[in-house]
Amino acid sequence: MTPCLNHAETAPAGDGTHRLALRPERAEDAPFLKSLYASTRAGELNLTGWDAATRGALLEMQFMARGQGYRSLRPAADFFIVQLGTEPVGRLVLQRSADEFRVVDIALLPEHRNRGMGTFLLRQVCAQADAAEKPVRLSVMMNNPARRCYERLGFVKLGETGQHELMERPPAATKS
């Protein structure tokens, strides 16, 4: 499936405009993806008091399980690496189906968060969903600061499952 961004697209970043692009994930991206995943769990794991080896073992197990889960539960999803220029800075997993666009995963390295890149990517996904007259749905941990970004983009809470909220942004033509 075609990525939602062309290499010519640009996104604002902290000190100016930089080229932001998507490319398909490749096997050689595994070390980057492990590092990215670890960065999303660092705050939570730092609270445990566990030693580095224990945290590393847990992260490895969770990373593998998550990857297998995404690919088995969402076989039609597109798995992208987000690049700033030629540097990998994040990941986007997007499934486009007959009834929705599902953001399965979106993550950026810590030094690239809160600089407008995630918002830019989500706006591109929303624009494609609007053109297809489909909602965009995602699940987010209740304490994740990204929830505020989703709300600013028009996502509303549909329900809860454990520590996650299911959110939806209806297509522009049907938003009230």
CNS distance restraints for C-alpha pairs under 8 A (distance, minus, plus):
assign (resid   1 and name CA) (resid  78 and name CA) 7.00 0.50 0.50
assign (resid   3 and name CA) (resid  22 and name CA) 6.46 0.50 0.50
assign (resid   3 and name CA) (resid  23 and name CA) 7.22 0.50 0.50
assign (resid   3 and name CA) (resid  78 and name CA) 7.99 0.50 0.50
assign (resid   3 and name CA) (resid  80 and name CA) 7.92 0.50 0.50
assign (resid   4 and name CA) (resid  22 and name CA) 7.70 0.50 0.50
assign (resid   4 and name CA) (resid 124 and name CA) 6.33 0.50 0.50
assign (resid   4 and name CA) (resid 125 and name CA) 6.32 0.50 0.50
assign (resid   4 and name CA) (resid 128 and name CA) 7.24 0.50 0.50
assign (resid   5 and name CA) (resid   9 and name CA) 6.28 0.50 0.50
assign (resid   5 and name CA) (resid  21 and name CA) 6.01 0.50 0.50
assign (resid   5 and name CA) (resid  22 and name CA) 6.16 0.50 0.50
assign (resid   5 and name CA) (resid 121 and name CA) 7.96 0.50 0.50
assign (resid   5 and name CA) (resid 124 and name CA) 7.03 0.50 0.50
assign (resid   6 and name CA) (resid  21 and name CA) 6.32 0.50 0.50
assign (resid   6 and name CA) (resid  22 and name CA) 7.38 0.50 0.50
assign (resid   7 and name CA) (resid  19 and name CA) 7.26 0.50 0.50
assign (resid   7 and name CA) (resid  20 and name CA) 7.00 0.50 0.50
assign (resid   7 and name CA) (resid  21 and name CA) 5.00 0.50 0.50
assign (resid   7 and name CA) (resid  22 and name CA) 7.32 0.50 0.50
assign (resid   8 and name CA) (resid  19 and name CA) 7.08 0.50 0.50
assign (resid   8 and name CA) (resid  21 and name CA) 7.71 0.50 0.50
assign (resid   9 and name CA) (resid  19 and name CA) 6.46 0.50 0.50
assign (resid   9 and name CA) (resid  20 and name CA) 6.40 0.50 0.50
assign (resid   9 and name CA) (resid  21 and name CA) 6.85 0.50 0.50
assign (resid  10 and name CA) (resid  17 and name CA) 6.58 0.50 0.50
assign (resid  10 and name CA) (resid  18 and name CA) 5.92 0.50 0.50
assign (resid  10 and name CA) (resid  19 and name CA) 4.64 0.50 0.50
assign (resid  10 and name CA) (resid  20 and name CA) 5.35 0.50 0.50
assign (resid  10 and name CA) (resid  21 and name CA) 7.80 0.50 0.50
assign (resid  11 and name CA) (resid  17 and name CA) 6.01 0.50 0.50
assign (resid  11 and name CA) (resid  18 and name CA) 6.08 0.50 0.50
assign (resid  11 and name CA) (resid  19 and name CA) 6.40 0.50 0.50
assign (resid  11 and name CA) (resid  20 and name CA) 5.82 0.50 0.50
assign (resid  11 and name CA) (resid 116 and name CA) 7.16 0.50 0.50
assign (resid  11 and name CA) (resid 117 and name CA) 6.00 0.50 0.50
assign (resid  11 and name CA) (resid 120 and name CA) 6.04 0.50 0.50
assign (resid  12 and name CA) (resid  16 and name CA) 6.03 0.50 0.50
assign (resid  12 and name CA) (resid  17 and name CA) 4.66 0.50 0.50
assign (resid  12 and name CA) (resid  18 and name CA) 6.42 0.50 0.50
assign (resid  12 and name CA) (resid 115 and name CA) 7.05 0.50 0.50
assign (resid  12 and name CA) (resid 116 and name CA) 5.84 0.50 0.50
assign (resid  12 and name CA) (resid 117 and name CA) 6.55 0.50 0.50
assign (resid  12 and name CA) (resid 120 and name CA) 7.84 0.50 0.50
assign (resid  13 and name CA) (resid  17 and name CA) 5.71 0.50 0.50
assign (resid  13 and name CA) (resid  18 and name CA) 6.33 0.50 0.50
assign (resid  13 and name CA) (resid 112 and name CA) 7.89 0.50 0.50
assign (resid  13 and name CA) (resid 115 and name CA) 5.08 0.50 0.50
assign (resid  13 and name CA) (resid 116 and name CA) 6.08 0.50 0.50
assign (resid  13 and name CA) (resid 117 and name CA) 6.51 0.50 0.50
assign (resid  14 and name CA) (resid 115 and name CA) 5.16 0.50 0.50
assign (resid  14 and name CA) (resid 116 and name CA) 7.80 0.50 0.50
assign (resid  18 and name CA) (resid  84 and name CA) 6.65 0.50 0.50
assign (resid  18 and name CA) (resid  85 and name CA) 6.93 0.50 0.50
assign (resid  19 and name CA) (resid  83 and name CA) 8.00 0.50 0.50
assign (resid  19 and name CA) (resid  84 and name CA) 5.64 0.50 0.50
assign (resid  19 and name CA) (resid  85 and name CA) 5.23 0.50 0.50
assign (resid  20 and name CA) (resid  82 and name CA) 7.04 0.50 0.50
assign (resid  20 and name CA) (resid  83 and name CA) 5.61 0.50 0.50
assign (resid  20 and name CA) (resid  84 and name CA) 4.64 0.50 0.50
assign (resid  20 and name CA) (resid  85 and name CA) 6.23 0.50 0.50
assign (resid  20 and name CA) (resid 117 and name CA) 7.88 0.50 0.50
assign (resid  21 and name CA) (resid  82 and name CA) 5.87 0.50 0.50
assign (resid  21 and name CA) (resid  83 and name CA) 5.18 0.50 0.50
assign (resid  21 and name CA) (resid  84 and name CA) 6.57 0.50 0.50
assign (resid  21 and name CA) (resid  85 and name CA) 7.37 0.50 0.50
assign (resid  22 and name CA) (resid  80 and name CA) 5.81 0.50 0.50
assign (resid  22 and name CA) (resid  81 and name CA) 5.60 0.50 0.50
assign (resid  22 and name CA) (resid  82 and name CA) 4.78 0.50 0.50
assign (resid  22 and name CA) (resid  83 and name CA) 6.05 0.50 0.50
assign (resid  23 and name CA) (resid  80 and name CA) 5.33 0.50 0.50
assign (resid  23 and name CA) (resid  81 and name CA) 5.42 0.50 0.50
assign (resid  23 and name CA) (resid  82 and name CA) 6.83 0.50 0.50
assign (resid  23 and name CA) (resid  83 and name CA) 7.63 0.50 0.50
assign (resid  24 and name CA) (resid  78 and name CA) 7.46 0.50 0.50
assign (resid  24 and name CA) (resid  79 and name CA) 5.89 0.50 0.50
assign (resid  24 and name CA) (resid  80 and name CA) 4.47 0.50 0.50
assign (resid  24 and name CA) (resid  81 and name CA) 6.07 0.50 0.50
assign (resid  25 and name CA) (resid  29 and name CA) 6.47 0.50 0.50
assign (resid  25 and name CA) (resid  79 and name CA) 5.65 0.50 0.50
assign (resid  25 and name CA) (resid  80 and name CA) 5.07 0.50 0.50
assign (resid  25 and name CA) (resid  81 and name CA) 5.51 0.50 0.50
assign (resid  26 and name CA) (resid  30 and name CA) 7.78 0.50 0.50
assign (resid  29 and name CA) (resid  33 and name CA) 6.09 0.50 0.50
assign (resid  30 and name CA) (resid  34 and name CA) 6.08 0.50 0.50
assign (resid  31 and name CA) (resid  35 and name CA) 6.26 0.50 0.50
assign (resid  32 and name CA) (resid  36 and name CA) 6.09 0.50 0.50
assign (resid  32 and name CA) (resid  88 and name CA) 7.73 0.50 0.50
assign (resid  33 and name CA) (resid  37 and name CA) 6.02 0.50 0.50
assign (resid  33 and name CA) (resid  91 and name CA) 7.78 0.50 0.50
assign (resid  34 and name CA) (resid  38 and name CA) 6.10 0.50 0.50
assign (resid  34 and name CA) (resid  60 and name CA) 7.66 0.50 0.50
assign (resid  34 and name CA) (resid  63 and name CA) 6.69 0.50 0.50
assign (resid  35 and name CA) (resid  39 and name CA) 6.23 0.50 0.50
assign (resid  36 and name CA) (resid  40 and name CA) 6.58 0.50 0.50
assign (resid  36 and name CA) (resid  90 and name CA) 7.01 0.50 0.50
assign (resid  36 and name CA) (resid 107 and name CA) 7.45 0.50 0.50
assign (resid  36 and name CA) (resid 108 and name CA) 7.13 0.50 0.50
assign (resid  36 and name CA) (resid 109 and name CA) 5.90 0.50 0.50
assign (resid  37 and name CA) (resid  41 and name CA) 6.66 0.50 0.50
assign (resid  37 and name CA) (resid  63 and name CA) 6.89 0.50 0.50
assign (resid  38 and name CA) (resid  42 and name CA) 5.94 0.50 0.50
assign (resid  38 and name CA) (resid  59 and name CA) 6.53 0.50 0.50
assign (resid  39 and name CA) (resid 109 and name CA) 6.72 0.50 0.50
assign (resid  39 and name CA) (resid 110 and name CA) 6.85 0.50 0.50
assign (resid  40 and name CA) (resid 107 and name CA) 7.59 0.50 0.50
assign (resid  41 and name CA) (resid  45 and name CA) 6.12 0.50 0.50
assign (resid  42 and name CA) (resid  46 and name CA) 5.91 0.50 0.50
assign (resid  43 and name CA) (resid  47 and name CA) 6.78 0.50 0.50
assign (resid  44 and name CA) (resid  48 and name CA) 7.34 0.50 0.50
assign (resid  45 and name CA) (resid  49 and name CA) 7.70 0.50 0.50
assign (resid  45 and name CA) (resid  50 and name CA) 7.71 0.50 0.50
assign (resid  45 and name CA) (resid  55 and name CA) 6.83 0.50 0.50
assign (resid  46 and name CA) (resid  50 and name CA) 7.58 0.50 0.50
assign (resid  50 and name CA) (resid  54 and name CA) 6.09 0.50 0.50
assign (resid  50 and name CA) (resid  55 and name CA) 6.22 0.50 0.50
assign (resid  51 and name CA) (resid  55 and name CA) 6.33 0.50 0.50
assign (resid  52 and name CA) (resid  56 and name CA) 5.90 0.50 0.50
assign (resid  53 and name CA) (resid  57 and name CA) 6.11 0.50 0.50
assign (resid  54 and name CA) (resid  58 and name CA) 6.24 0.50 0.50
assign (resid  55 and name CA) (resid  59 and name CA) 6.07 0.50 0.50
assign (resid  56 and name CA) (resid  60 and name CA) 6.10 0.50 0.50
assign (resid  57 and name CA) (resid  61 and name CA) 6.24 0.50 0.50
assign (resid  58 and name CA) (resid  62 and name CA) 6.08 0.50 0.50
assign (resid  59 and name CA) (resid  63 and name CA) 5.83 0.50 0.50
assign (resid  60 and name CA) (resid  64 and name CA) 6.19 0.50 0.50
assign (resid  61 and name CA) (resid  65 and name CA) 6.19 0.50 0.50
assign (resid  62 and name CA) (resid  66 and name CA) 5.88 0.50 0.50
assign (resid  63 and name CA) (resid  67 and name CA) 6.16 0.50 0.50
assign (resid  64 and name CA) (resid  68 and name CA) 6.20 0.50 0.50
assign (resid  65 and name CA) (resid  69 and name CA) 5.91 0.50 0.50
assign (resid  66 and name CA) (resid  70 and name CA) 6.07 0.50 0.50
assign (resid  67 and name CA) (resid  71 and name CA) 6.28 0.50 0.50
assign (resid  68 and name CA) (resid  72 and name CA) 6.03 0.50 0.50
assign (resid  69 and name CA) (resid  73 and name CA) 5.80 0.50 0.50
assign (resid  69 and name CA) (resid  74 and name CA) 7.97 0.50 0.50
assign (resid  70 and name CA) (resid  74 and name CA) 5.48 0.50 0.50
assign (resid  70 and name CA) (resid  75 and name CA) 7.56 0.50 0.50
assign (resid  70 and name CA) (resid 104 and name CA) 7.82 0.50 0.50
assign (resid  71 and name CA) (resid  75 and name CA) 5.13 0.50 0.50
assign (resid  71 and name CA) (resid  77 and name CA) 7.71 0.50 0.50
assign (resid  74 and name CA) (resid  95 and name CA) 7.09 0.50 0.50
assign (resid  76 and name CA) (resid  95 and name CA) 6.31 0.50 0.50
assign (resid  76 and name CA) (resid  96 and name CA) 7.77 0.50 0.50
assign (resid  77 and name CA) (resid  93 and name CA) 6.50 0.50 0.50
assign (resid  77 and name CA) (resid  94 and name CA) 5.40 0.50 0.50
assign (resid  77 and name CA) (resid  95 and name CA) 4.03 0.50 0.50
assign (resid  77 and name CA) (resid  96 and name CA) 6.91 0.50 0.50
assign (resid  78 and name CA) (resid  93 and name CA) 5.62 0.50 0.50
assign (resid  78 and name CA) (resid  94 and name CA) 5.24 0.50 0.50
assign (resid  78 and name CA) (resid  95 and name CA) 6.07 0.50 0.50
assign (resid  79 and name CA) (resid  91 and name CA) 7.54 0.50 0.50
assign (resid  79 and name CA) (resid  92 and name CA) 6.20 0.50 0.50
assign (resid  79 and name CA) (resid  93 and name CA) 4.59 0.50 0.50
assign (resid  79 and name CA) (resid  94 and name CA) 6.70 0.50 0.50
assign (resid  80 and name CA) (resid  91 and name CA) 5.67 0.50 0.50
assign (resid  80 and name CA) (resid  92 and name CA) 5.10 0.50 0.50
assign (resid  80 and name CA) (resid  93 and name CA) 6.06 0.50 0.50
assign (resid  81 and name CA) (resid  88 and name CA) 6.44 0.50 0.50
assign (resid  81 and name CA) (resid  89 and name CA) 7.60 0.50 0.50
assign (resid  81 and name CA) (resid  90 and name CA) 5.87 0.50 0.50
assign (resid  81 and name CA) (resid  91 and name CA) 4.59 0.50 0.50
assign (resid  81 and name CA) (resid  92 and name CA) 6.39 0.50 0.50
assign (resid  82 and name CA) (resid  88 and name CA) 5.80 0.50 0.50
assign (resid  82 and name CA) (resid  89 and name CA) 5.68 0.50 0.50
assign (resid  82 and name CA) (resid  90 and name CA) 4.66 0.50 0.50
assign (resid  82 and name CA) (resid  91 and name CA) 5.19 0.50 0.50
assign (resid  82 and name CA) (resid  92 and name CA) 6.76 0.50 0.50
assign (resid  83 and name CA) (resid  87 and name CA) 5.24 0.50 0.50
assign (resid  83 and name CA) (resid  88 and name CA) 4.33 0.50 0.50
assign (resid  83 and name CA) (resid  89 and name CA) 5.45 0.50 0.50
assign (resid  83 and name CA) (resid  90 and name CA) 6.86 0.50 0.50
assign (resid  84 and name CA) (resid  88 and name CA) 6.38 0.50 0.50
assign (resid  84 and name CA) (resid  89 and name CA) 6.37 0.50 0.50
assign (resid  89 and name CA) (resid 108 and name CA) 5.71 0.50 0.50
assign (resid  89 and name CA) (resid 109 and name CA) 5.60 0.50 0.50
assign (resid  89 and name CA) (resid 112 and name CA) 6.94 0.50 0.50
assign (resid  90 and name CA) (resid 106 and name CA) 7.46 0.50 0.50
assign (resid  90 and name CA) (resid 107 and name CA) 5.36 0.50 0.50
assign (resid  90 and name CA) (resid 108 and name CA) 4.06 0.50 0.50
assign (resid  90 and name CA) (resid 109 and name CA) 5.94 0.50 0.50
assign (resid  91 and name CA) (resid 105 and name CA) 7.28 0.50 0.50
assign (resid  91 and name CA) (resid 106 and name CA) 5.60 0.50 0.50
assign (resid  91 and name CA) (resid 107 and name CA) 5.35 0.50 0.50
assign (resid  91 and name CA) (resid 108 and name CA) 6.55 0.50 0.50
assign (resid  92 and name CA) (resid 103 and name CA) 7.54 0.50 0.50
assign (resid  92 and name CA) (resid 104 and name CA) 7.71 0.50 0.50
assign (resid  92 and name CA) (resid 105 and name CA) 5.60 0.50 0.50
assign (resid  92 and name CA) (resid 106 and name CA) 4.53 0.50 0.50
assign (resid  92 and name CA) (resid 107 and name CA) 6.75 0.50 0.50
assign (resid  93 and name CA) (resid 103 and name CA) 6.13 0.50 0.50
assign (resid  93 and name CA) (resid 104 and name CA) 5.23 0.50 0.50
assign (resid  93 and name CA) (resid 105 and name CA) 4.91 0.50 0.50
assign (resid  93 and name CA) (resid 106 and name CA) 6.43 0.50 0.50
assign (resid  94 and name CA) (resid 101 and name CA) 7.04 0.50 0.50
assign (resid  94 and name CA) (resid 102 and name CA) 5.74 0.50 0.50
assign (resid  94 and name CA) (resid 103 and name CA) 4.78 0.50 0.50
assign (resid  94 and name CA) (resid 104 and name CA) 5.66 0.50 0.50
assign (resid  94 and name CA) (resid 105 and name CA) 7.18 0.50 0.50
assign (resid  95 and name CA) (resid 101 and name CA) 5.74 0.50 0.50
assign (resid  95 and name CA) (resid 102 and name CA) 5.03 0.50 0.50
assign (resid  95 and name CA) (resid 103 and name CA) 6.56 0.50 0.50
assign (resid  95 and name CA) (resid 104 and name CA) 6.95 0.50 0.50
assign (resid  96 and name CA) (resid 100 and name CA) 6.14 0.50 0.50
assign (resid  96 and name CA) (resid 101 and name CA) 4.43 0.50 0.50
assign (resid  96 and name CA) (resid 102 and name CA) 6.31 0.50 0.50
assign (resid  97 and name CA) (resid 101 and name CA) 6.19 0.50 0.50
assign (resid  97 and name CA) (resid 102 and name CA) 7.97 0.50 0.50
assign (resid  99 and name CA) (resid 134 and name CA) 6.28 0.50 0.50
assign (resid  99 and name CA) (resid 135 and name CA) 7.63 0.50 0.50
assign (resid 100 and name CA) (resid 129 and name CA) 7.67 0.50 0.50
assign (resid 100 and name CA) (resid 134 and name CA) 5.19 0.50 0.50
assign (resid 100 and name CA) (resid 135 and name CA) 5.23 0.50 0.50
assign (resid 100 and name CA) (resid 136 and name CA) 5.92 0.50 0.50
assign (resid 100 and name CA) (resid 137 and name CA) 7.02 0.50 0.50
assign (resid 101 and name CA) (resid 125 and name CA) 7.91 0.50 0.50
assign (resid 101 and name CA) (resid 129 and name CA) 6.33 0.50 0.50
assign (resid 101 and name CA) (resid 134 and name CA) 6.71 0.50 0.50
assign (resid 101 and name CA) (resid 135 and name CA) 6.22 0.50 0.50
assign (resid 101 and name CA) (resid 136 and name CA) 4.70 0.50 0.50
assign (resid 101 and name CA) (resid 137 and name CA) 6.31 0.50 0.50
assign (resid 102 and name CA) (resid 136 and name CA) 5.72 0.50 0.50
assign (resid 102 and name CA) (resid 137 and name CA) 4.89 0.50 0.50
assign (resid 102 and name CA) (resid 138 and name CA) 5.79 0.50 0.50
assign (resid 103 and name CA) (resid 136 and name CA) 7.19 0.50 0.50
assign (resid 103 and name CA) (resid 137 and name CA) 6.26 0.50 0.50
assign (resid 103 and name CA) (resid 138 and name CA) 5.11 0.50 0.50
assign (resid 103 and name CA) (resid 139 and name CA) 7.92 0.50 0.50
assign (resid 104 and name CA) (resid 138 and name CA) 6.38 0.50 0.50
assign (resid 104 and name CA) (resid 139 and name CA) 7.53 0.50 0.50
assign (resid 106 and name CA) (resid 118 and name CA) 7.75 0.50 0.50
assign (resid 107 and name CA) (resid 118 and name CA) 7.88 0.50 0.50
assign (resid 108 and name CA) (resid 112 and name CA) 6.05 0.50 0.50
assign (resid 108 and name CA) (resid 113 and name CA) 5.99 0.50 0.50
assign (resid 108 and name CA) (resid 118 and name CA) 7.47 0.50 0.50
assign (resid 109 and name CA) (resid 113 and name CA) 6.56 0.50 0.50
assign (resid 112 and name CA) (resid 117 and name CA) 7.44 0.50 0.50
assign (resid 113 and name CA) (resid 117 and name CA) 7.26 0.50 0.50
assign (resid 113 and name CA) (resid 118 and name CA) 7.35 0.50 0.50
assign (resid 114 and name CA) (resid 118 and name CA) 7.84 0.50 0.50
assign (resid 116 and name CA) (resid 120 and name CA) 6.07 0.50 0.50
assign (resid 117 and name CA) (resid 121 and name CA) 6.24 0.50 0.50
assign (resid 118 and name CA) (resid 122 and name CA) 6.16 0.50 0.50
assign (resid 119 and name CA) (resid 123 and name CA) 6.06 0.50 0.50
assign (resid 119 and name CA) (resid 149 and name CA) 6.94 0.50 0.50
assign (resid 119 and name CA) (resid 153 and name CA) 7.98 0.50 0.50
assign (resid 120 and name CA) (resid 124 and name CA) 6.36 0.50 0.50
assign (resid 121 and name CA) (resid 125 and name CA) 6.39 0.50 0.50
assign (resid 122 and name CA) (resid 126 and name CA) 6.03 0.50 0.50
assign (resid 123 and name CA) (resid 127 and name CA) 6.03 0.50 0.50
assign (resid 123 and name CA) (resid 153 and name CA) 7.60 0.50 0.50
assign (resid 124 and name CA) (resid 128 and name CA) 6.34 0.50 0.50
assign (resid 125 and name CA) (resid 129 and name CA) 6.19 0.50 0.50
assign (resid 125 and name CA) (resid 136 and name CA) 7.82 0.50 0.50
assign (resid 126 and name CA) (resid 130 and name CA) 5.96 0.50 0.50
assign (resid 126 and name CA) (resid 135 and name CA) 7.99 0.50 0.50
assign (resid 126 and name CA) (resid 136 and name CA) 6.52 0.50 0.50
assign (resid 126 and name CA) (resid 169 and name CA) 7.93 0.50 0.50
assign (resid 126 and name CA) (resid 171 and name CA) 7.67 0.50 0.50
assign (resid 127 and name CA) (resid 131 and name CA) 6.24 0.50 0.50
assign (resid 128 and name CA) (resid 132 and name CA) 6.35 0.50 0.50
assign (resid 129 and name CA) (resid 133 and name CA) 5.90 0.50 0.50
assign (resid 129 and name CA) (resid 134 and name CA) 5.06 0.50 0.50
assign (resid 129 and name CA) (resid 135 and name CA) 6.26 0.50 0.50
assign (resid 129 and name CA) (resid 136 and name CA) 6.54 0.50 0.50
assign (resid 129 and name CA) (resid 171 and name CA) 6.52 0.50 0.50
assign (resid 130 and name CA) (resid 134 and name CA) 6.03 0.50 0.50
assign (resid 130 and name CA) (resid 135 and name CA) 7.40 0.50 0.50
assign (resid 130 and name CA) (resid 171 and name CA) 4.74 0.50 0.50
assign (resid 130 and name CA) (resid 172 and name CA) 5.58 0.50 0.50
assign (resid 130 and name CA) (resid 173 and name CA) 7.21 0.50 0.50
assign (resid 133 and name CA) (resid 171 and name CA) 5.42 0.50 0.50
assign (resid 133 and name CA) (resid 172 and name CA) 7.63 0.50 0.50
assign (resid 133 and name CA) (resid 173 and name CA) 7.11 0.50 0.50
assign (resid 134 and name CA) (resid 170 and name CA) 6.91 0.50 0.50
assign (resid 134 and name CA) (resid 171 and name CA) 5.34 0.50 0.50
assign (resid 135 and name CA) (resid 168 and name CA) 6.54 0.50 0.50
assign (resid 135 and name CA) (resid 169 and name CA) 5.53 0.50 0.50
assign (resid 135 and name CA) (resid 170 and name CA) 4.31 0.50 0.50
assign (resid 135 and name CA) (resid 171 and name CA) 4.94 0.50 0.50
assign (resid 136 and name CA) (resid 168 and name CA) 5.59 0.50 0.50
assign (resid 136 and name CA) (resid 169 and name CA) 5.15 0.50 0.50
assign (resid 136 and name CA) (resid 170 and name CA) 6.51 0.50 0.50
assign (resid 136 and name CA) (resid 171 and name CA) 7.49 0.50 0.50
assign (resid 137 and name CA) (resid 166 and name CA) 7.18 0.50 0.50
assign (resid 137 and name CA) (resid 167 and name CA) 5.63 0.50 0.50
assign (resid 137 and name CA) (resid 168 and name CA) 4.35 0.50 0.50
assign (resid 137 and name CA) (resid 169 and name CA) 6.42 0.50 0.50
assign (resid 138 and name CA) (resid 166 and name CA) 5.88 0.50 0.50
assign (resid 138 and name CA) (resid 167 and name CA) 5.43 0.50 0.50
assign (resid 138 and name CA) (resid 168 and name CA) 6.57 0.50 0.50
assign (resid 139 and name CA) (resid 164 and name CA) 6.16 0.50 0.50
assign (resid 139 and name CA) (resid 165 and name CA) 5.51 0.50 0.50
assign (resid 139 and name CA) (resid 166 and name CA) 4.49 0.50 0.50
assign (resid 139 and name CA) (resid 167 and name CA) 6.06 0.50 0.50
assign (resid 140 and name CA) (resid 144 and name CA) 6.76 0.50 0.50
assign (resid 140 and name CA) (resid 146 and name CA) 7.97 0.50 0.50
assign (resid 140 and name CA) (resid 147 and name CA) 6.93 0.50 0.50
assign (resid 140 and name CA) (resid 164 and name CA) 5.24 0.50 0.50
assign (resid 140 and name CA) (resid 165 and name CA) 5.39 0.50 0.50
assign (resid 140 and name CA) (resid 166 and name CA) 6.67 0.50 0.50
assign (resid 140 and name CA) (resid 167 and name CA) 7.61 0.50 0.50
assign (resid 141 and name CA) (resid 163 and name CA) 5.66 0.50 0.50
assign (resid 141 and name CA) (resid 164 and name CA) 4.23 0.50 0.50
assign (resid 141 and name CA) (resid 165 and name CA) 6.25 0.50 0.50
assign (resid 142 and name CA) (resid 147 and name CA) 7.56 0.50 0.50
assign (resid 142 and name CA) (resid 163 and name CA) 5.88 0.50 0.50
assign (resid 142 and name CA) (resid 164 and name CA) 5.39 0.50 0.50
assign (resid 142 and name CA) (resid 165 and name CA) 6.08 0.50 0.50
assign (resid 143 and name CA) (resid 147 and name CA) 7.99 0.50 0.50
assign (resid 145 and name CA) (resid 149 and name CA) 7.77 0.50 0.50
assign (resid 146 and name CA) (resid 150 and name CA) 6.47 0.50 0.50
assign (resid 147 and name CA) (resid 151 and name CA) 6.18 0.50 0.50
assign (resid 148 and name CA) (resid 152 and name CA) 6.22 0.50 0.50
assign (resid 149 and name CA) (resid 153 and name CA) 6.35 0.50 0.50
assign (resid 150 and name CA) (resid 154 and name CA) 6.55 0.50 0.50
assign (resid 150 and name CA) (resid 155 and name CA) 5.34 0.50 0.50
assign (resid 151 and name CA) (resid 155 and name CA) 4.83 0.50 0.50
assign (resid 151 and name CA) (resid 156 and name CA) 6.37 0.50 0.50
assign (resid 153 and name CA) (resid 169 and name CA) 7.73 0.50 0.50
assign (resid 154 and name CA) (resid 169 and name CA) 5.58 0.50 0.50
assign (resid 154 and name CA) (resid 170 and name CA) 7.99 0.50 0.50
assign (resid 155 and name CA) (resid 167 and name CA) 5.78 0.50 0.50
assign (resid 155 and name CA) (resid 168 and name CA) 4.92 0.50 0.50
assign (resid 155 and name CA) (resid 169 and name CA) 4.20 0.50 0.50
assign (resid 155 and name CA) (resid 170 and name CA) 7.62 0.50 0.50
assign (resid 156 and name CA) (resid 167 and name CA) 5.25 0.50 0.50
assign (resid 156 and name CA) (resid 168 and name CA) 5.40 0.50 0.50
assign (resid 156 and name CA) (resid 169 and name CA) 6.35 0.50 0.50
assign (resid 157 and name CA) (resid 165 and name CA) 6.54 0.50 0.50
assign (resid 157 and name CA) (resid 166 and name CA) 5.94 0.50 0.50
assign (resid 157 and name CA) (resid 167 and name CA) 4.43 0.50 0.50
assign (resid 157 and name CA) (resid 168 and name CA) 6.56 0.50 0.50
assign (resid 158 and name CA) (resid 165 and name CA) 7.35 0.50 0.50
assign (resid 158 and name CA) (resid 166 and name CA) 5.45 0.50 0.50
assign (resid 158 and name CA) (resid 167 and name CA) 5.40 0.50 0.50
assign (resid 158 and name CA) (resid 168 and name CA) 6.68 0.50 0.50
assign (resid 159 and name CA) (resid 165 and name CA) 5.77 0.50 0.50
assign (resid 159 and name CA) (resid 166 and name CA) 5.33 0.50 0.50
assign (resid 159 and name CA) (resid 167 and name CA) 7.35 0.50 0.50
assign (resid 160 and name CA) (resid 164 and name CA) 5.68 0.50 0.50
assign (resid 160 and name CA) (resid 165 and name CA) 4.39 0.50 0.50
assign (resid 160 and name CA) (resid 166 and name CA) 5.94 0.50 0.50
assign (resid 161 and name CA) (resid 165 and name CA) 6.29 0.50 0.50
assign (resid 161 and name CA) (resid 166 and name CA) 7.58 0.50 0.50
assign (resid 170 and name CA) (resid 174 and name CA) 6.40 0.50 0.50
assign (resid 170 and name CA) (resid 175 and name CA) 5.79 0.50 0.50
assign (resid 171 and name CA) (resid 175 and name CA) 6.26 0.50 0.50
